[in-house]
Amino acid sequence: MPLSAAVIWSNGPAGSPTQPDKQEIREWGTWVESTIQAFTSSGGLLYETRADLYADLAHDANAFAWVLGDPVAANNGVYQKIGDSGAGYWRRAGDLPFSFIIATDTGAGTPDAIKATSPIPVSASALVVLKVSQANVSSPVTVSFNDGTPVTIKTNSDNNIAPAGGIVPNMVLFGFLDGTNFRLISDQVSSAIVAAAEGFAADAETFRDQAADYAALALNDKVLNTFAGNGTTTVFTLSVPPGSRANTDINIDGVYQLKSSYTVSGTTLTFSEAPPGDGVNFNIEVSMGGKIDVGTPGSETVNADKIDGGDITAIRTKISVYSKAQVDSLVAVTGGIAGHIFGLTGSNNSFDIPNDVEFAAGEAASSGASPVVMALASTLTKRSDAVWAVGNNNGAMDTGTKPTSSWLHWYLIMRPDTGVTDVCCSASPTAPSIGTNIPAAYTKYRHIRCTKTDGSGNILADSQDGDEFLFSNGVKENSGSAISTGTTAALVTLGGVPPGIKTRAILNASFSSATDSAGAFISSPDEADQTLGTGGALFNVPNMQNASEVSSAGLEIRTNTSGQVRHKAGAAGSLYLFTRGYIYRRGRL
């Protein structure tokens, strides 16, 4: 079969069209004439385009026609007349009966996504000849015929084309459509496969030799490397790292080399002067090995006296990264750490007292199940008027903005994946909000302090001594007005203690009544309401000596989680409460 018309009359570069070969034209024309003659001699019909065929219905039913030159390749083929002469339509019955189809790679695609055209449709019934224009870069490689769906080029053995060079420019591929693949009868460039195989073989040999050297070291055997000196090269690569220069012995032309004449870093051997040699004969011998396995101490065999005192802080920091279960297994902890707290004293930062709180170094066990030790290595200042960000002098709010005329709850937080410890503040007395301003990785926390804000959101100045917190200026309860107290118990919510947690309120109380024998009793809601006896029994604010006088007392009373205490008196009177501070155990068990 001659070349196709598309190939014979193909365009060349812009401004220099390809001149067709007359011999190829004669061969193609003779083939066309013989095909037409053979077809028409048996009553067949030939049409240049499908439109020409569709316009001619003056043929009997079951007449056959060929469309040979339609610019749309899929329109070319064998058609059958359906219906009587002058009516009906033409139905495509199949592809043209060519033994092979020539397709052209115009270079419109990419090296790994070829675009090809052919004068007739490509089908599984014909061999396709395709000359490619570019070398592939990667794998798999696809080809699209006549802008159809891309199919994957497969080798004769149904493998993908080898990357980088399986196909080269001007290579002619012979193949056929096989479902979603273009299966080659020819094959890819064998040199690409051979090169890849040789590369893998070389790697395998290198790894084999390296594995043998590592095995020798593991058995306390020496490993020997040899090199050829050339008088200029000073750096050589060893097969395995010897660990240190002390584990090496080097001879050059039989002369032992002092260890001061070279250095070792990993597998890199560097001489201070280039060893002599002809670059061919191996005159440098490096002997490595002789390691001694000191073994691993048995469980519970290393006591505290064997640990350098200077490492205690570092060990404590490392332990804080692990969960309690890991700590138990690593250092044989026999007692729990839950509730542990040390240091972390908070104070108003002098630079910005209304907003900033400074926390001293310390540590605390996290709340909840599986506590870990969270260590704050140095003083940390956090700003309540900015969203949380890790680090000193950065924001502290977990979410939202700082509340006014309310309380801030401060938490020590840690992310177990890195051991980074920081501090945040929250409006919540139970847990900080994690995952908004604070990354979700901070899964460990502990409530360590509270601060009260005024109507402008300024933090009230206070001081801390361990678990005791005292305001610089105390809080007058009920705005300083009298609290009506009688013989029936009632609860009063204190503004000077934080809500959501139980504390011991540090109070000054005074009471006056028209009944000089009556005193007042301030108690915890956790206690039962008790009957006040005669003679002042149970009064902790004593009775007056004379009617309408005032008696006073200093008290410490446990609150409930709503910050409330109970009050009651032997007779109706007026109670005044002043909260100087509170005692908060900060989560100790």
C-alpha positions in Angstrom: 0.0 0.0 0.0 1.5 3.4 -1.0 2.0 6.4 1.4 -1.2 8.3 2.2 -2.0 11.6 0.6 -1.5 13.4 3.9 2.1 12.2 4.0 2.9 12.8 0.4 1.5 16.4 0.4 2.5 17.2 4.0 3.5 20.8 4.9 7.1 21.6 5.7 8.4 24.4 7.9 6.7 27.8 7.5 7.8 29.5 4.2 9.4 26.2 2.9 6.7 23.6 2.0 7.7 20.1 1.3 7.8 19.2 -2.4 5.9 15.9 -3.1 7.8 13.1 -4.8 6.4 12.3 -8.3 7.0 8.6 -7.9 5.0 8.5 -4.6 2.2 10.5 -6.3 2.1 8.0 -9.2 2.0 5.0 -6.7 -0.8 6.7 -4.7 -2.8 7.6 -7.8 -2.5 4.1 -9.3 -3.7 2.6 -6.0 -6.7 5.0 -5.9 -7.6 4.3 -9.5 -7.4 0.5 -9.0 -9.4 0.7 -5.8 -12.2 2.7 -7.6 -12.1 0.5 -10.6 -12.4 -2.6 -8.5 -15.1 -1.2 -6.5 -17.2 0.2 -9.3 -16.9 -2.8 -11.4 -19.0 -4.6 -8.8 -21.5 -1.9 -8.6 -19.9 -0.1 -5.6 -20.1 3.7 -5.0 -17.3 6.1 -3.9 -17.8 9.5 -2.4 -15.3 12.1 -1.4 -17.2 13.2 1.8 -20.0 11.9 3.9 -22.1 15.0 3.0 -21.8 13.9 -0.7 -23.0 10.4 0.2 -25.9 11.7 2.4 -27.1 13.9 -0.5 -27.5 10.9 -2.8 -30.4 8.6 -1.8 -31.2 7.4 -5.3 -30.0 3.9 -4.6 -31.8 0.7 -3.7 -31.8 -0.8 -0.3 -28.6 -2.6 0.8 -26.5 -0.8 -1.7 -22.9 -0.2 -0.4 -20.7 2.9 -0.7 -17.3 4.0 0.4 -16.4 7.5 1.8 -12.7 8.0 1.3 -11.7 11.6 1.6 -13.8 13.3 4.4 -11.7 15.8 6.4 -13.3 14.2 9.6 -11.5 10.9 9.8 -14.4 9.2 11.7 -16.7 9.9 8.7 -14.7 7.8 6.3 -15.8 4.1 6.0 -18.1 1.6 4.4 -21.9 2.6 4.4 -25.1 0.6 3.7 -28.3 2.1 2.1 -31.3 1.7 4.4 -34.7 2.1 2.7 -36.0 2.3 -0.9 -34.4 4.4 -3.6 -35.1 8.1 -3.1 -35.8 7.6 0.6 -34.2 6.2 3.7 -30.7 7.0 4.8 -27.1 5.7 4.8 -25.8 3.8 7.8 -22.1 3.4 8.5 -21.4 -0.4 8.4 -17.7 -0.5 9.2 -14.2 0.8 8.6 -12.5 0.8 5.2 -10.9 -2.5 4.5 -7.3 -1.3 4.8 -4.6 -3.6 6.2 -2.8 -0.7 7.9 -3.3 3.0 8.6 -0.6 5.6 8.6 -0.9 8.2 11.4 1.1 11.4 11.7 2.6 12.9 14.8 2.5 16.6 14.1 4.2 17.6 17.3 1.0 19.3 18.7 1.1 17.2 21.8 3.8 16.8 24.4 6.6 14.2 24.7 4.4 12.1 27.0 1.0 12.9 25.5 1.3 12.4 21.7 -1.4 13.8 19.4 -1.6 12.0 16.0 -3.9 12.4 12.9 -4.8 9.8 10.2 -6.9 10.1 7.0 -9.3 7.3 8.1 -10.4 6.3 11.6 -8.0 4.2 13.7 -9.6 0.9 14.8 -8.6 -2.4 16.3 -9.0 -4.1 12.9 -6.0 -2.3 11.3 -2.3 -2.0 12.0 -1.3 1.6 12.8 2.0 3.0 11.7 3.1 6.1 13.7 6.3 8.0 13.4 6.9 10.0 16.6 8.6 13.4 16.7 9.8 13.7 20.3 11.5 11.6 23.0 9.4 10.7 26.0 10.4 12.3 29.4 8.5 10.1 31.8 6.1 7.2 31.9 3.3 6.2 31.1 3.0 7.7 27.6 -0.3 8.3 25.9 -1.4 8.9 22.3 -4.6 10.5 21.0 -5.7 9.7 17.4 -7.7 12.4 15.6 -8.4 14.3 18.9 -10.0 11.2 20.4 -9.7 9.8 23.9 -6.0 9.3 24.8 -4.9 5.7 25.1 -1.8 4.4 26.9 1.0 3.1 24.8 1.9 -0.4 26.0 4.9 -2.5 25.0 4.5 -5.8 23.3 4.7 -7.4 26.8 2.0 -5.1 28.2 4.3 -2.8 30.2 4.5 1.0 30.2 7.1 2.7 28.1 10.5 3.1 30.0 10.9 6.7 31.3 13.4 9.0 29.6 14.3 7.4 26.3 11.9 4.5 25.7 10.7 6.4 22.7 13.2 8.6 20.7 12.6 11.2 17.9 11.8 9.7 14.4 11.1 6.3 15.9 8.4 4.4 13.9 5.9 2.6 16.1 3.8 -0.3 14.8 0.7 -1.2 16.9 -3.1 -1.6 17.2 -5.9 -0.4 19.5 -6.4 -2.8 22.4 -9.3 -1.4 24.5 -7.9 1.7 26.3 -4.3 0.9 25.2 -2.3 1.2 22.1 -0.3 -2.1 22.1 3.0 -2.1 20.2 4.0 -4.9 17.8 7.4 -3.2 17.6 8.9 -2.4 20.9 10.6 0.5 22.7 14.3 1.4 22.7 16.0 -1.5 24.4 19.0 0.7 25.4 16.8 2.5 27.9 15.8 -0.8 29.6 19.3 -2.0 29.6 20.6 1.2 31.1 18.0 1.1 33.9 18.7 -2.5 34.6 22.5 -1.8 34.8 21.9 1.1 37.1 19.8 -1.1 39.5 22.5 -3.8 39.4 25.2 -1.3 40.3 23.1 0.0 43.2 22.5 -3.6 44.4 26.2 -4.3 44.4 27.0 -1.2 46.3 24.3 -2.0 49.0 25.6 -5.6 49.1 29.1 -4.4 49.9 28.0 -1.8 52.4 25.8 -4.4 54.2 28.8 -6.7 54.4 30.9 -4.0 56.0 28.2 -3.1 58.5 27.9 -6.8 59.4 31.6 -7.0 60.0 31.5 -4.0 62.3 28.6 -5.6 64.2 30.7 -8.7 64.8 33.7 -6.6 66.0 35.6 -7.5 62.9 37.7 -4.9 61.0 36.7 -3.5 57.6 39.3 -2.8 55.0 39.0 0.0 52.4 41.6 0.6 49.7 42.1 3.7 47.5 44.5 4.8 44.8 46.4 8.1 45.6 47.2 10.5 42.8 49.0 13.3 44.5 46.1 15.7 44.3 43.0 14.1 45.9 42.6 14.7 49.6 39.0 13.5 50.2 37.9 9.8 50.0 34.6 8.1 50.9 34.6 5.2 53.3 32.2 2.3 52.9 30.9 2.7 56.4 31.3 5.3 59.1 34.0 4.2 61.6 32.5 6.2 64.4 35.7 8.2 65.2 39.3 8.7 64.0 40.4 6.5 66.9 38.7 3.5 65.2 40.9 3.8 62.1 44.4 2.7 61.1 45.8 4.0 57.7 48.9 3.0 55.8 50.2 4.6 52.6 52.7 2.5 50.6 53.1 0.5 53.8 53.9 3.6 56.0 51.6 4.1 59.0 49.9 7.5 59.1 49.6 9.5 62.3 46.0 10.3 63.1 46.8 14.0 63.2 47.4 13.8 59.4 43.7 13.2 58.6 40.1 13.7 59.9 37.0 11.5 59.8 33.4 12.8 59.6 30.8 10.1 59.0 32.1 8.3 55.9 34.3 11.2 54.7 38.1 10.7 55.1 40.1 13.9 54.6 43.9 14.1 54.5 45.8 17.2 55.4 48.1 16.5 52.4 47.2 14.6 49.2 48.6 11.0 49.4 51.0 10.2 46.5 50.3 7.6 43.9 49.7 6.9 40.2 45.9 7.0 40.5 45.7 3.4 39.4 47.3 1.1 42.0 45.6 0.9 45.4 48.4 2.2 47.7 46.1 3.5 50.6 44.8 1.0 53.1 42.2 2.1 55.7 41.4 -0.4 58.4 38.3 0.3 60.5 36.5 -1.4 63.4 37.3 -3.0 66.7 34.2 -1.5 68.3 33.3 -2.9 71.8 29.6 -3.4 72.6 29.2 -2.1 76.1 25.6 -3.4 76.2 22.5 -1.9 77.8 22.1 -1.7 81.6 19.5 -4.0 83.0 16.1 -2.8 84.2 16.3 -0.8 87.5 20.1 -1.1 87.7 21.1 2.6 87.4 20.5 4.6 90.6 20.4 8.4 91.2 24.0 8.5 92.3 25.1 7.6 88.8 23.4 10.6 87.2 25.3 13.8 86.8 23.7 16.4 89.0 24.0 19.0 86.2 21.7 16.9 84.0 18.8 16.8 86.4 17.1 19.9 84.9 17.6 18.5 81.3 16.1 15.2 82.4 13.1 16.9 84.0 12.5 18.8 80.7 12.7 15.6 78.6 10.3 13.8 80.9 7.7 16.6 80.4 7.5 15.6 76.8 6.2 12.1 77.5 2.9 10.8 78.8 2.6 9.4 82.3 2.6 5.9 80.9 5.8 6.6 79.1 7.4 8.2 82.2 6.4 5.2 84.3 8.0 2.8 81.9 11.2 4.9 81.4 12.0 5.8 84.9 10.0 3.4 87.0 7.8 5.9 88.6 6.1 4.2 91.6 3.9 7.2 92.7 1.5 9.2 90.7 2.3 12.8 89.6 -1.4 13.9 89.4 -1.9 17.3 91.2 1.8 18.2 91.4 2.5 21.9 91.1 5.6 23.9 91.9 6.4 27.6 91.3 4.5 29.3 88.5 3.8 32.3 90.7 1.9 35.0 88.8 2.2 38.8 89.3 1.1 42.0 87.6 3.7 43.0 85.1 5.0 46.5 85.9 5.2 47.5 82.3 1.4 47.1 81.8 -0.3 46.3 85.1 -3.9 46.5 83.7 -3.3 43.8 81.0 -0.1 41.8 81.5 0.6 39.0 83.9 4.1 37.6 84.5 4.6 33.9 85.5 7.7 32.6 87.3 9.4 29.4 86.2 7.9 26.2 87.6 6.1 23.0 86.7 2.8 21.3 87.1 1.1 18.1 86.3 -1.6 18.4 83.6 -5.3 17.9 84.5 -7.3 14.9 83.6 -6.3 11.3 82.8 -2.7 10.4 82.0 -1.2 13.6 83.4 2.3 14.7 82.3 4.7 17.1 83.9 4.6 20.5 82.1 7.7 22.6 82.8 8.0 26.3 82.3 11.8 26.8 82.1 11.9 30.6 82.5 9.8 33.7 83.4 7.0 34.2 80.9 4.9 37.4 80.4 1.5 37.1 78.6 -0.9 39.8 77.5 -4.6 39.5 78.2 -5.5 42.2 75.7 -4.3 40.2 72.6 -5.1 36.8 71.1 -2.9 34.0 72.1 0.5 33.5 70.4 3.3 31.3 71.6 6.2 33.0 73.4 7.2 35.7 75.8 5.3 39.1 75.7 2.8 37.7 73.3 -1.0 37.5 73.5 -2.9 35.2 75.9 -6.6 35.1 75.1 -7.7 31.7 74.0 -10.8 33.0 72.1 -12.8 36.2 72.0 -11.7 39.3 73.9 -10.9 40.0 77.6 -14.1 40.2 79.7 -15.0 43.3 81.8 -16.2 43.2 85.5 -15.5 39.5 85.5 -12.7 37.0 85.9 -9.8 35.7 83.8 -8.7 32.1 84.3 -5.0 31.4 83.5 -3.8 28.0 82.3 -0.4 26.4 81.8 -0.6 24.6 78.5 1.7 22.1 76.6 1.8 20.3 73.3 3.1 16.8 73.9 4.5 16.3 70.4 7.2 19.0 70.9 7.2 19.6 74.7 6.6 23.4 74.1 5.0 24.9 77.3 3.2 28.2 77.4 0.4 30.1 79.3 -3.0 31.3 78.1 -6.0 33.0 79.7 -9.7 32.2 79.2 -13.2 33.3 80.4 -13.8 29.6 81.2 -13.0 28.3 84.7 -13.0 24.6 83.5 -10.8 24.5 80.4 -9.2 26.7 77.8 -10.5 26.8 74.2 -8.1 24.8 72.1 -8.1 24.9 68.3 -9.1 28.5 67.6 -6.2 30.9 68.5 -4.3 28.0 70.2 -3.3 25.1 67.9 -5.0 21.8 68.5 -1.7 20.2 69.4 -1.8 21.8 72.8 -3.8 19.0 74.4 -2.4 19.3 78.0 -3.4 22.1 80.4 -3.7 23.0 84.1 -5.6 25.9 85.8 -3.0 27.9 87.8 -4.4 31.3 88.6 -7.3 33.8 88.4 -7.4 37.6 88.0 -10.3 40.0 88.4 -11.2 42.7 85.9 -13.0 46.0 86.5 -15.6 47.7 84.4 -12.9 48.8 81.9 -11.4 45.4 81.6 -8.3 46.3 83.7 -6.8 43.6 85.8 -7.1 44.5 89.6 -3.7 44.5 91.2 -3.0 41.5 93.5 -0.2 39.5 95.0 0.4 35.7 95.2 2.2 33.7 97.9 1.9 30.0 97.0 -1.9 29.3 97.1 -2.8 32.6 98.8 -4.0 35.5 96.7 -4.5 39.0 98.2 -5.9 42.1 96.5 -4.0 45.3 96.8 -7.4 46.9 97.5 -10.1 44.4 98.7 -13.6 44.0 97.3 -16.6 45.5 99.3 -19.3 42.9 98.9 -22.8 44.2 98.0 -21.1 47.4 96.9 -20.4 48.2 100.6 -24.1 48.2 101.5 -25.5 46.2 104.3 -26.6 42.6 103.7 -29.9 42.0 105.4 -29.4 38.9 107.7 -32.0 37.1 109.8 -32.6 33.8 111.5 -33.2 32.1 108.2 -30.1 31.1 106.3 -29.4 32.6 102.9 -26.6 32.5 100.3 -24.6 35.5 99.2 -22.4 35.5 96.1 -19.0 37.0 96.7 -17.5 39.3 94.1 -14.0 38.9 95.4 -13.6 35.2 94.7 -13.4 33.5 91.3 -16.5 31.6 90.1 -16.3 28.1 88.8 -13.9 26.8 91.5 -13.9 26.3 95.2 -11.8 28.7 97.3 -11.3 29.7 100.9 -12.5 33.3 101.0 -10.5 35.6 103.3 -13.2 37.9 104.8 -13.6 40.7 107.2 -17.2 40.6 108.6 -19.1 43.0 110.8 -22.6 42.7 112.2 -25.0 45.0 114.0 -28.5 44.2 115.5 -31.0 45.8 117.8 -30.7 42.6 119.9 -27.5 42.8 121.8 -27.3 39.0 122.4 -27.4 38.1 118.7 -24.3 37.5 116.6 -23.9 36.3 113.0 -22.7 33.0 111.5 -20.9 32.8 108.2 -20.5 29.2 106.9 -19.7 27.2 103.8 -22.6 25.9 101.6 -20.9 22.5 101.8 -21.9 22.4 105.5 -25.4 21.7 106.7 -27.6 24.6 107.8 -27.3 24.5 111.6 -29.5 25.9 114.4 -27.8 28.7 116.2 -27.9 28.0 119.9 -28.4 30.4 122.8 -25.6 32.2 124.4 -23.9 32.9 121.1 -23.1 29.3 120.3 -21.8 28.9 116.7 -21.6 32.6 116.2 -18.3 33.4 114.4 -19.2 37.1 114.3 -19.8 37.6 118.0 -22.8 39.3 119.6 -22.7 43.0 120.7 -22.3 44.1 124.3 -25.0 46.7 123.7 -27.8 47.0 121.2 -27.1 48.4 117.8 -23.3 48.3 118.3 -21.1 46.6 115.7 -19.0 43.5 116.2 -16.4 42.3 113.7 -14.3 39.3 112.9 -11.7 38.0 110.4 -12.8 34.7 108.8 -11.7 32.1 106.2 -14.8 30.4 104.7 -14.9 27.7 101.9 -17.1 28.8 99.0 -19.0 26.6 96.6 -18.2 26.7 92.8 -20.6 29.6 92.5 -18.4 31.7 94.8 -21.1 31.8 97.5 -21.1 31.6 101.3 -24.1 31.1 103.7 -25.1 33.8 106.3 -27.4 33.7 109.3 -27.9 35.5 112.6 -29.4 35.1 116.0 -31.7 38.0 115.3 -32.4 40.3 112.4 -29.5 42.7 111.6 -27.1 44.1 109.1 -24.1 42.2 107.8 -21.1 43.8 106.0 -18.6 41.7 104.2 -15.2 42.7 102.8 -13.2 40.2 100.7 -9.4 40.7 101.1 -8.5 37.7 98.9 -8.8 33.9 98.8 -6.9 30.7 99.1 -6.9 28.5 95.9 -5.1 25.2 95.8 -4.6 25.4 92.0 -5.9 21.9 91.3 -3.9 20.0 94.0 -5.4 16.7 94.9 
